Amino acid sequence: MKKILNHLFEYKTLTRSQARDILVQVSENKFSEAEIASLITVYLMRTITIDELQGFKDALMELALPVQLNSDCIDIVGTGGDGKNTFNISTLSCFIVAGTGNKVAKHGNYGASSISGSSNVMEQLGYRFKTSGEALNRELDHANICFLHAPLFHPALKVVGSIRKHLGVRTFFNMLGPMVNPASPRFQLVGVFNLEMARIYNYLLQQGDTAFTILHSLDGYDEISLTGDTKVITNKGEQILSAEKLGKRIVLPSELHGGNSAEEAAQLFLKILKGEGTWSQHAVVIANAAMALHCMNPSNNYETCYQLALESLESGKAYKCLQTLVS
């Protein structure tokens, strides 16, 4: 590792194969926590290259526990690291999409740079993480959604988990998370924390056959926040859409606060999913779910997708998917 670090400290970059080899060695516990923290710190000081990100992704996917799902699914996920401490918008949107009858393979983790990640919330709500393909497919059949806790499928993520938590800041693992769902879903809605990351994701996702939508709220959120305009990038192009267009209203940042603990986050999650949240909370999750539905079926216009998402929440179908999943 000393040789690698000296190379990086001289402002040199890694090739795709070098990046892949390093992360394989990380997963094999060949480096100390101090060495891994130093590696992570390099990418806090400079932008990661596309080759480096691809190499890290190659390693994670090569080592991942394979999952074969029997349905075409979507994953709705943000990179995190936007420092906004919002409630779990992406995960709530997953259940709203599931409530419309579409299949969701949610890839998530514990919060590293936030108080409560999707895995924290799911655990608080009584969900038990699992890796069995048979069990995950059964969840899809009955609840329209399954949950894949990232460290159980990716050895390297398990190794670096405590280091990321202690650092408490955005790292390149935030960037990797949405790209390494072991189920390789056919559709993907990805929220990113800045426009540079949106550009990188657009380039990488264009290389595959995934139907994707990339989101970035221009005031810094890694999702549709309705606090301002949102940049939307798909396989077919990009546009900027207003909060009024996406959610019928503008939302104040204070209305997106996610609580001060995992317990508070889970309570808020449940309240919103039951349809008992505020107008603003509902509008944000519906907008993100609507964009996911539009990604899965672009022949439906956005307004149609918005109404489908609204009905899923207000009818209780989204909440029923959660009840079925954790029962």
PATI-379069 format. One record per atom (N, C-alpha, C): y, x negated, z negated; residue in three letters. Coordinates in steps of 0.2 Angstrom, whole numbers, plus 5000, padded with zeros to 4 digits. Layout:
YXZALA/...
***
This chain:
499449965000MET/500050005000MET/500649965000MET/500649904997LYS/501249864997LYS/501449845004LYS/501049825008LYS/501249815015LYS/501549875018LYS/501249935017ILE/501549995020ILE/502250005018ILE/502349995011LEU/502950015008LEU/503549965011LEU/503349895011ASN/503849845014ASN/504049865021ASN/503549885025HIS/503649905032HIS/504149965032HIS/504050015028LEU/504450075027LEU/505150055025LEU/505150015020PHE/505849995017PHE/506249955021PHE/505949925027GLU/506349895032GLU/506649945037GLU/506550005036TYR/506850055040TYR/506450065046TYR/505750045046LYS/505350055051LYS/504950115050LYS/504650145056THR/504250205055THR/503550195056THR/503150245055LEU/502350235056LEU/502250275063LEU/501650245066THR/501350285071THR/500950345069THR/500750385073ARG/500450445071ARG/499750425068ARG/499450375071SER/498750355068SER/498850315061SER/499450275060GLN/499550245054GLN/499650295048GLN/500050345050ALA/500250405045ALA/499550435044ALA/499150455048ARG/498550485047ARG/498050445042ARG/498050375044ASP/497650335039ASP/497850335032ASP/498550335031ILE/498850325025ILE/498650385021ILE/498750445024LEU/498550505020LEU/497850515018LEU/497450495023VAL/496650495021VAL/496550445015VAL/496850395015GLN/496750345009GLN/497050385003GLN/497650415003VAL/497850454997VAL/497350504995VAL/497050534999SER/496550584997SER/495950554994SER/495850494996GLU/495250454993GLU/495450424986GLU/496050434984ASN/496250404977ASN/496250334977ASN/496450304983LYS/496550234984LYS/497150204981LYS/497650244980PHE/498350224978PHE/498450244971PHE/498950214967SER/499150234961SER/499650294962SER/499850324956GLU/500350374956GLU/501050344958GLU/501150284955ALA/501750254957ALA/501850234964ALA/501350214967GLU/501350194974GLU/501450254979GLU/501050314977ILE/501150374981ILE/501850404980ILE/502150394974ALA/502850424973ALA/503350384977ALA/503250314977SER/503650274981SER/503550294989SER/503050304991LEU/502950334998LEU/503350394999LEU/503250444995ILE/503550504995ILE/504350494995ILE/504550444991THR/505250434991THR/505550414997THR/505250375001VAL/505450355008VAL/505750405012VAL/505350465011TYR/505550525016TYR/506050565012TYR/506250555006LEU/506850585003LEU/507450545006LEU/507350485008MET/507950445010MET/508150445017MET/507650465021ARG/507750475029ARG/507250525031ARG/507450555037THR/507150605041THR/506450575043THR/505950615042ILE/505250605045ILE/505250615052ILE/504850565055THR/504850575063THR/504250625065THR/504250645071ILE/503750695073ILE/503050655073ILE/503050595075ASP/502450555075ASP/502150555068ASP/502550535063GLU/502350535056GLU/502050605053GLU/502450655055LEU/502250725053LEU/501550745056LEU/501550725062GLN/500850745066GLN/500350705063GLN/500450645061GLY/499850605058GLY/499650625051GLY/500150645047PHE/500050675041PHE/499650735042PHE/499850775046LYS/499450845048LYS/498750825050LYS/498650785055ASP/498050765057ASP/497550745051ASP/497750705046ALA/497350695041ALA/497150755037ALA/497650795035LEU/497550855031LEU/497050895034LEU/497150915041MET/496650955044MET/495950925045MET/495950865046GLU/495350825047GLU/494850835041GLU/495250825035LEU/494850825029LEU/494750895025LEU/495150945028ALA/495151015025ALA/494451045025ALA/494351085020LEU/493751125020LEU/493851175025LEU/493351185030PRO/493451225035PRO/493351305033PRO/493751345036VAL/493651415035VAL/493651455042VAL/493151495042GLN/493051535048GLN/493151605047GLN/493751635049LEU/493951705048LEU/493751745054LEU/493551805053ASN/493251855058ASN/493851895062ASN/494451885059SER/494951925062SER/495551885064SER/495951905069ASP/496551875071ASP/497051895065ASP/497351835062CYS/497751845056CYS/498451815058CYS/498951835053ILE/499551795053ILE/499651765046ILE/500051705046ASP/500251685039ASP/500951685039ASP/501251705034ILE/501951705032ILE/502151655027ILE/502451605029VAL/502551555024VAL/503251515025VAL/503551495019GLY/504151455020GLY/503951385018GLY/504351335020THR/504251265018THR/504451255011THR/504851305008GLY/505151295001GLY/505651235001GLY/505851214996GLY/506351154995GLY/507051174997GLY/507151244998ASP/507851254999ASP/508351264993ASP/508051254987GLY/508351254981GLY/508751314979GLY/508451374982LYS/508851434980LYS/508451474975LYS/507851464973ASN/507551494967ASN/507551574969ASN/507351594975THR/507251664976THR/506551684974THR/506551754973PHE/505851784972PHE/505451774978PHE/504751784977ASN/504251764982ASN/504251814988ASN/504751804992ILE/504951844998ILE/504351845003ILE/504151785005SER/503551775010SER/502951805007SER/502751795001THR/502151824999THR/502151904998THR/502751934996LEU/502852004996LEU/502752025003LEU/503051995008SER/503052015015SER/502352015018SER/501951975015CYS/501251975017CYS/500852035015CYS/501052065009PHE/500652125007PHE/500952185011PHE/501652185013ILE/501852235017ILE/501552235024ILE/501452175027VAL/501152175033VAL/500452205033VAL/500052175027ALA/499352205026ALA/499352275025ALA/499852305022GLY/499952375021GLY/499952415028GLY/500152385033THR/500252415040THR/499552415043THR/499052385040GLY/498352375044GLY/498252315047GLY/498752265047ASN/498652205051ASN/498352155046ASN/498052105048LYS/497652055044LYS/498151995043LYS/498151965036VAL/498551915034VAL/498051865031VAL/498151795033ALA/497851745029ALA/498351705026ALA/498551715020LYS/499051685016LYS/498851615014LYS/499251565016HIS/499051495013HIS/499651475008HIS/499451465002GLY/499951454997GLY/499851394992GLY/500251384988ASN/500151324983ASN/500651344977ASN/500551304971TYR/500951304966TYR/501651284967TYR/502151304964GLY/502851284965GLY/502951214963GLY/503151174968ALA/503351104966ALA/504051094965ALA/504451124970SER/505151114969SER/505451184967SER/505051224965SER/505351294963SER/504951314957SER/505251364953ILE/504951384947ILE/504251414948ILE/504151454954SER/503551494955SER/503351494962SER/502851464964GLY/502551464971GLY/502151524971GLY/501851534977SER/501451594979SER/500751594974SER/500551534973SER/499951524969SER/500051544962SER/500651524960ASN/500851544953ASN/500851614952ASN/501151654957VAL/501151724956VAL/500451754957VAL/500051734962MET/499451764963MET/499051754956MET/499051694953GLU/498651684947GLU/498851734942GLU/499551734941GLN/499851784936GLN/499551854937GLN/499551874943LEU/499351944944LEU/498551954944LEU/498151904942GLY/497451914941GLY/497051894947GLY/497351864952TYR/496851844957TYR/496551774956TYR/495851774958ARG/495451714957ARG/495451674964ARG/495651614964PHE/495651574970PHE/494851564972PHE/494751564978LYS/494051554981LYS/494051514987LYS/493551484989THR/493451454995THR/492951475000THR/492551524997SER/491951555001SER/492251595007SER/491951575013GLY/492151605019GLY/491951685019GLY/491351695016GLU/491151755016GLU/491551805011GLU/491751775006ALA/492251805001ALA/492951825004ALA/493151775008LEU/493851785011LEU/493751835016LEU/493251835020ASN/493151885025ASN/493151955022ASN/492751955016ARG/492752025013ARG/493352045011ARG/493852005008GLU/494452025006GLU/494852045012GLU/494852015018LEU/495152035024LEU/494952105026LEU/494252125025ASP/493952185027ASP/494252245023ASP/494252225016HIS/494452285012HIS/495252285010HIS/495552225010ALA/496252225008ALA/496752205013ALA/496452185019ASN/496852165025ASN/497252095023ASN/497052065018ILE/497352005016ILE/496851955012ILE/496951895013CYS/496551845009CYS/497051785007CYS/496851755002PHE/497351705000PHE/496951634999PHE/497251585002LEU/496951515002LEU/497451474998LEU/497151454992HIS/497551404988HIS/497451334990HIS/498051304993ALA/498051244997ALA/497651184993ALA/497751174987PRO/497351114984PRO/496551114984PRO/496351184985LEU/495551184985LEU/495351174992LEU/495751174997PHE/495551165004PHE/495751095006PHE/496251065003HIS/496550995005HIS/496550945000HIS/496050895000PRO/495950844995PRO/496650804993PRO/497050794998ALA/497650754997ALA/498150794993ALA/498150854995LEU/498650904991LEU/498450904984LEU/497850904982LYS/497650904975LYS/497850844972LYS/497750784975VAL/497950714972VAL/498650714971VAL/499050744975VAL/499850734974VAL/500150784970VAL/499750834968GLY/500050894965GLY/500450884959GLY/500250844955SER/500550824948SER/501150784950SER/501150734955ILE/501650694957ILE/502250734959ILE/502150784964ARG/502650824967ARG/502950864961ARG/502550894957LYS/502850934951LYS/503350894947LYS/503150834945HIS/503550784941HIS/504150764945HIS/504150754951LEU/504750744955LEU/505250804956LEU/504950854957GLY/505350924957GLY/505850924962GLY/505750894968VAL/506150894973VAL/505750904980VAL/506150924985ARG/505750934991ARG/505550874994ARG/504850874996THR/504550814999THR/504250835006THR/503950785010PHE/503750795016PHE/503150845016PHE/502850855010PHE/502250895009PHE/502550965010PHE/503150985008ASN/503451045009ASN/503451065017ASN/503551015021MET/503551015028MET/502851025031MET/502350995028LEU/501651005030LEU/501351065028LEU/501551095023GLY/501151155020GLY/501051215026GLY/501551235029PRO/501451285034PRO/501051265040PRO/500951205041MET/500651185047MET/499851175046MET/499651175040VAL/498951155038VAL/498551215035VAL/498651275037ASN/498251325035ASN/497551315038ASN/497051305033PRO/496351285036PRO/496051345040PRO/496351405040ALA/496051455044ALA/496351455051ALA/496851415052SER/497151415059SER/497351485061SER/497751525058PRO/497851585060PRO/498151595067PRO/498051645071ARG/498351655078ARG/499051665078ARG/499351695073PHE/500051705072PHE/500351675066PHE/501051655067GLN/501351615061GLN/502051635061GLN/502251655055LEU/502951665054LEU/503151605049LEU/503651565051VAL/503751505046VAL/504551505045VAL/504651495038GLY/505351485036GLY/505451415035GLY/506051385037VAL/506251315036VAL/506851305033VAL/506951255029PHE/507551245025PHE/508151215029PHE/508051185035ASN/508651165039ASN/508551165046ASN/509051165050LEU/508951165058LEU/508551105060LEU/508651045057GLU/508250995060GLU/507551005059GLU/507351035053MET/506651055053MET/506451105057MET/506851155059ALA/506751205064ALA/506551175071ALA/506951125073ARG/506851085079ARG/506151055079ARG/505951025074ILE/505350985073ILE/504751035074ILE/504851095070TYR/504251145070TYR/504251175077TYR/504751185080ASN/504751215087ASN/504351165092ASN/504551105091TYR/504151055095TYR/503451055094TYR/503251055087LEU/502551045086LEU/502151105087LEU/502451165086LEU/502051235087LEU/502051245095LEU/502451215098GLN/502451225106GLN/501851195109GLN/501551145105GLN/500951105107GLN/500351145107GLN/500351195103GLY/499751235102GLY/499751305105GLY/499251345103ASP/499251415106ASP/499351465101ASP/499751445095THR/499951495090THR/500551535093THR/500551595092ALA/501151635093ALA/501551635087ALA/502151605087PHE/502551585081PHE/503251615081PHE/503551625075THR/504251635074THR/504451595069THR/504951555070ILE/505251505065ILE/505951535063ILE/506051545056LEU/506651575053LEU/507051525049LEU/507751525050HIS/508151485045HIS/508851525045HIS/508951545038SER/509551575037SER/510151525037SER/510651535040LEU/511151475042LEU/511451455036LEU/511451495030ASP/511751465024ASP/511251435019ASP/510651415022GLY/510151375019GLY/509551395016GLY/509351465018TYR/508751485015TYR/508151475020TYR/507551475018ASP/506951465022ASP/506651525024ASP/507051575025GLU/506751645026GLU/507351685029GLU/507251745030ILE/507751795032ILE/508051815025ILE/508651795023SER/508951805016SER/509351865016SER/509651885022LEU/510151935023LEU/510851925020LEU/510851855018THR/511551835015THR/512051815020THR/511751815026GLY/512151785032GLY/511751795038GLY/511951755044ASP/511551755050ASP/510951715049ASP/510451735054THR/509851695054THR/509651675061THR/509451605061LYS/509251575067LYS/508451595068LYS/508251625074VAL/507651645075VAL/507351615081VAL/506851575081ILE/506551535086ILE/505851555087ILE/505651575094THR/504951595095THR/504751555101THR/504151565103ASN/503851535109ASN/504251545115ASN/504651595115LYS/505051615121LYS/505751595121LYS/506051575116GLY/506751555115GLY/507051565108GLY/507651565108GLU/507951565101GLU/508651605101GLU/508751635096GLN/509351675095GLN/509651675088GLN/510251695087ILE/510551705080ILE/510651785079ILE/510351805074LEU/510351875072LEU/510751895066LEU/511151945065SER/511551955059SER/511151995054SER/511351995048ALA/511052025042ALA/511052105044ALA/511552125047GLU/511552195048GLU/511052215053GLU/510952175058LYS/510452185063LYS/509752185060LYS/509552135056LEU/508952125053LEU/508752175047LEU/509252185043GLY/509152225037GLY/509552275035GLY/510052295040LYS/510452355039LYS/511052335034LYS/511052285031ARG/511552265026ARG/511652195025ARG/512152165021ILE/512252105019ILE/512052105011ILE/511652045009VAL/511452045002VAL/511851984999VAL/511951994993LEU/512251934989LEU/511751884986LEU/511851824986PRO/511351774984PRO/511051794977PRO/511551814973SER/511251834966SER/510751884966SER/510751924971GLU/510251984971GLU/509551954973GLU/509451894975LEU/508851864977LEU/508551814971LEU/508851814965HIS/508551774960HIS/507851794958HIS/507451734957GLY/506751744956GLY/506451744949GLY/506951734944GLY/506651734938GLY/506651664935GLY/506551654929ASN/506551584926ASN/505851564923ASN/505351594925SER/504651574924SER/504151604928SER/503551584928ALA/503051614933ALA/502951684930ALA/502951694924GLU/502851764921GLU/503351814924GLU/504051794923GLU/504551834926GLU/504451844933GLU/504351794937ALA/504251804944ALA/503651854946ALA/503151844942ALA/502551894944ALA/502751964942ALA/503151974937GLN/503352044935GLN/503852074940GLN/504352024943LEU/504752054948LEU/504352064954LEU/503852024956PHE/503452034962PHE/503152104961PHE/502852124956LEU/502552184955LEU/503052244956LEU/503552234953LYS/504052284953LYS/504252304960LYS/504452254964ILE/504652264971ILE/504052294975ILE/503452264974LEU/502852284978LEU/502752364977LEU/502852384971LYS/502752454969LYS/503352494972LYS/503852464975GLY/504452504977GLY/504952524972GLY/504952484967GLU/505352494961GLU/505952444961GLU/506052404966GLY/506552344966GLY/507152374968GLY/507652334969THR/508352354971THR/508352364979THR/508852404981TRP/508952414988TRP/508952344992TRP/509252294989SER/509352224992SER/508652194992SER/508352194987GLN/507652164987GLN/507152194992GLN/507152254992HIS/506752294997HIS/506952275004HIS/507652275005ALA/507852255012ALA/507652185015ALA/507652135010VAL/507452075012VAL/506752065014VAL/506252095009VAL/505552085011VAL/505352125017VAL/505752185018ILE/505552225024ILE/505752185030ILE/506352155030ALA/506552115036ALA/506052065038ALA/505852025033ASN/505351975034ASN/504751995037ASN/504452055034ALA/503852085036ALA/503952115043ALA/504552145044ALA/504652165051ALA/504652115056ALA/504952055055MET/504951995060MET/504151975061MET/503751975055ALA/503051955056ALA/502752005061ALA/502852065060LEU/502552115064LEU/502752115071LEU/503352095072HIS/503652085079HIS/503252025082HIS/503151965078CYS/502851905080CYS/502151925083CYS/501751975079MET/501051985081MET/501052035087MET/501552075088ASN/501552125093ASN/502252125096ASN/502452085100PRO/503152075103PRO/503352135107PRO/502852175110SER/502952235114SER/503252285110SER/503152285103ASN/503552335099ASN/504252305097ASN/504752345098ASN/505452315097ASN/505552305089ASN/506052265087TYR/506152255080TYR/506252315076TYR/506552365078GLU/506752425074GLU/506052465073GLU/505652465078THR/504952495077THR/504552455071THR/504552395071CYS/504252355066CYS/504552365059CYS/505252365059TYR/505552375053TYR/505352445050TYR/505252495054GLN/505052565051GLN/504352555049GLN/503952525052LEU/503252515050LEU/503152475043LEU/503652425042ALA/503652385036ALA/503952435031ALA/504452475032LEU/504752515027LEU/504252565025LEU/503852595029GLU/503352645028GLU/502752615023GLU/502552555025SER/502052515021SER/502252505014SER/502952495012LEU/503152485006LEU/503252555002LEU/503552595005GLU/503752665002GLU/503152705001GLU/502652705005SER/502052745004SER/501552714999SER/501652654997GLY/501252624992GLY/500652584995GLY/500652585002LYS/500052555005LYS/500052475004LYS/500652445003ALA/500652375002ALA/500452354995ALA/500652404990TYR/500452394983TYR/499652404983TYR/499352444986LYS/498652464986LYS/498252404989LYS/498552364994CYS/498252304996CYS/498152254991CYS/498652244986LEU/498652194981LEU/498152224976LEU/498152284974GLN/497652314969GLN/496952304972GLN/496852314978THR/496152294981THR/495952224981THR/496452184982LEU/496352114982LEU/496152084975LEU/496452104970VAL/496352074964VAL/495852114960VAL/495552174962SER/495052204959SER/494352174959SER/
***
